[in-house]
Amino acid sequence: MPNGRGGMRGFAMGPDGECICTDPKCGYTMSHERAKPCYEMKCPKCGSSMVRKS
């Protein structure tokens, strides 16, 4: 049973926000793209994974 915004079991954070590189040496941030989770993106600067900035 869905129990979060958009039926994502509480993981959907909405359309706004930023994605941040998981490499602490890089720290690159970019605007979150609607309908594309940050964890599916790669950092354009160093190639590491991206995560949603809290």
C-alpha positions in Angstrom: 0.0 0.0 0.0 1.5 3.4 -1.0 2.1 5.7 1.9 4.0 8.7 0.5 3.7 11.5 -2.0 3.3 10.0 -5.4 2.9 6.5 -4.1 6.7 6.1 -3.6 6.4 4.8 0.0 7.6 8.1 1.5 10.7 8.5 -0.7 9.4 11.1 -3.2 10.8 14.5 -2.2 8.9 16.6 -4.7 9.9 18.4 -7.9 12.2 21.0 -6.4 15.7 20.7 -4.8 19.2 19.7 -5.8 21.2 16.7 -6.5 24.7 16.4 -4.9 27.7 14.3 -5.9 28.5 11.5 -3.5 32.3 12.1 -3.8 33.2 14.4 -0.9 36.2 15.8 -2.7 34.0 16.9 -5.6 30.8 18.2 -3.9 29.2 19.2 -7.3 25.5 20.2 -7.0 22.9 20.6 -9.8 19.2 21.3 -10.0 17.0 18.2 -9.6 15.3 17.2 -12.8 11.6 16.4 -12.5 10.8 12.7 -13.0 14.5 11.7 -12.9 15.8 10.5 -9.5 19.2 11.9 -8.5 20.5 8.4 -7.8 20.0 7.5 -11.5 22.3 10.4 -12.5 26.1 10.6 -12.7 28.1 13.7 -11.8 29.1 15.6 -14.9 32.3 16.7 -13.2 33.8 13.5 -11.9 31.4 10.6 -12.9 30.4 9.6 -9.4 26.8 8.9 -8.4 24.5 11.7 -7.4 22.0 11.8 -4.4 19.2 14.1 -3.4 20.4 16.9 -1.2 18.5 17.0 2.1 
